[in-house]
C-alpha cells in the first residue's frame, strides 16, 4: 500500500537509524557532503527510490524502501538528518576524549 507521508515517529526513527549508522562507520564527512549537495533535489531522489523499489525492495523490504523514498522527498528531513549526524558525531568525539572538560590551568 503506497502512502503519501510519514508520521513524526517514523520520520524520527529513520533519522536516528541513518544518523547512527553514518556516525558508527565514521562517514560523517562523506554523508554530509552528499546530503548537502543533493538537498535541492531531494524530491527527485525520493522518486528515484520509488522507481528502484521493486528491485531493492526484494533485498531490503518494500516497506523500508517506501519509507526511505517518502523520507528523502523532503529537504526538511535531509536537514534534520544532517543536524542529527553532527550531534552524534560531537557526542562520539566527546566520549573519545574522556568526556571531561579541559582543566583550567593556572587558575587560583
C-alpha positions as CSV (number, residue, x, y, z in Angstrom):
1,X,0.0,0.0,0.0
2,X,1.5,3.3,-1.1
3,X,1.4,6.1,1.5
4,X,1.9,9.8,0.9
5,X,3.6,10.8,4.1
6,X,5.4,9.6,7.2
7,X,4.3,10.0,10.8
8,X,6.5,12.1,13.0
9,X,7.5,8.9,14.9
10,X,8.5,7.1,11.6
11,X,10.5,10.2,10.5
12,X,12.3,10.4,13.8
13,X,13.1,6.7,13.8
14,X,14.5,6.9,10.2
15,X,16.6,10.0,11.1
16,X,18.0,8.3,14.2
17,X,18.9,5.0,12.5
18,X,20.5,6.6,9.5
19,X,22.5,9.1,11.6
20,X,23.7,6.3,13.9
21,X,24.8,4.2,11.0
22,X,26.7,7.0,9.4
23,X,28.5,8.0,12.7
24,X,29.3,4.4,13.6
25,X,31.1,4.0,10.3
26,X,32.7,7.4,10.6
27,X,31.3,8.6,7.3
28,X,30.1,12.0,8.6
29,X,32.1,14.0,6.1
30,X,31.1,11.9,3.1
31,X,27.4,11.8,4.1
32,X,27.3,15.5,4.9
33,X,28.8,16.4,1.5
34,X,26.5,14.1,-0.3
35,X,23.4,15.2,1.5
36,X,24.2,18.9,1.2
37,X,24.8,18.6,-2.5
38,X,21.6,16.7,-3.1
39,X,19.3,18.6,-0.7
40,X,17.9,20.8,-3.5
41,X,16.9,17.8,-5.5
42,X,15.7,15.7,-2.5
43,X,12.3,15.1,-4.1
44,X,13.9,13.6,-7.2
45,X,16.0,11.3,-5.0
46,X,12.9,10.1,-3.2
47,X,11.2,9.4,-6.6
48,X,14.3,7.5,-7.7
49,X,14.0,5.3,-4.6
50,X,10.4,4.6,-5.6
51,X,11.4,3.6,-9.1
52,X,14.0,1.3,-7.7
53,X,11.7,-0.1,-5.0
54,X,10.8,-3.3,-7.0
55,X,14.4,-4.2,-7.3
56,X,15.8,-3.1,-3.9
57,X,12.5,-4.0,-2.2
58,X,13.3,-7.6,-2.6
59,X,16.6,-7.1,-0.8
60,X,15.7,-4.5,1.8
61,X,11.9,-4.9,2.1
62,X,9.4,-2.9,0.1
63,X,8.0,-1.2,3.2
64,X,11.5,0.1,4.1
65,X,12.1,1.4,0.5
66,X,8.8,3.2,0.6
67,X,9.6,4.8,3.9
68,X,13.0,5.9,2.7
69,X,11.5,7.3,-0.5
70,X,9.0,9.3,1.5
71,X,11.7,10.5,3.9
72,X,14.1,11.7,1.2
73,X,11.4,13.6,-0.7
74,X,11.5,16.3,1.9
75,X,14.5,18.7,2.1
76,X,13.5,19.3,5.8
77,X,14.1,15.7,6.5
78,X,17.5,15.9,4.9
79,X,18.4,18.9,7.0
80,X,17.1,17.1,10.1
81,X,19.4,14.1,9.3
82,X,22.4,16.4,8.8
83,X,21.8,18.0,12.2
84,X,21.5,14.6,13.9
85,X,24.6,13.3,12.3
86,X,26.5,16.4,13.6
87,X,25.1,15.9,17.1
88,X,26.0,12.2,17.2
89,X,29.5,13.0,15.8
90,X,30.1,15.6,18.5
91,X,28.9,13.2,21.2
92,X,31.2,10.4,20.0
93,X,34.2,12.8,19.8
94,X,33.5,14.0,23.4
95,X,33.3,10.4,24.7
96,X,36.5,9.5,22.9
97,X,38.3,12.4,24.7
98,X,37.1,11.0,28.0
99,X,34.1,13.3,28.3
100,X,36.0,15.6,30.6
101,X,36.2,19.3,30.1
102,X,39.8,20.6,29.8
103,X,41.1,21.7,33.2
104,X,41.6,25.4,33.8
105,X,45.3,25.5,34.2
106,X,46.7,28.5,36.1
107,X,43.5,29.2,38.0
108,X,43.9,30.0,41.7
